[in-house]
């Protein structure tokens, strides 16, 4: 297991559960708990998670229990998966069978009752998820930089162009999908087309200025 002490986010609507989890995991992780109240939306919670710079999320499934928010843990997990590709998430629940009906990946669901007897198993699972995530990011970045360097020297094959777009998309989604550049402009041909359009627009503006003079 890695010796690095990662920062992880914990989401629960019950303060006693937050305190319990902090005691449970404080020796292995730095825990960031998020405040849930009547004004918390799925979007505002996501923004807070991103700003907190955590390496993984542990989410209680039944967030609607105290009627503070209008979404459950599976919806938070879906939002994370939509915005941050492959980001490590664990859902804790006392209602495992119910939770399994609402998640795409059953491996992220962990029953709360098992935390006492299988504490180290859960903590190890979280660390493995984080380590695997960072290895994938590093590997993807290295491969992408290699393709960019090759493209600058001698160009890429069609398969390599597709792979470069795929890697760029993954790395971009790992941060956020907002302001995403359309895939076509990431290809060498697309970039050339974009440059041509910029040049033509510049020439057109010059012609208009001449006519107005």
Protein Blocks (a to p, Z undefined) as FASTA:
>chain_A
ZZbdcddddddfbfklmmmmmmmmmmmpccddddddfklcfklmmmmmmmnopabdcddf
blmlnomaccdfklmmmmmmmmmghiacddddfblmlmmmmcfblmlpccfklmmmmmmm
mmmmmmmmmmmmmmmmmmmmmmmmmmmmmmmmnopafklmmmmmmmmmmmmmmmomghia
cfklmpmklmmmmmmmmmmmmmmmmmmmmmmZZ
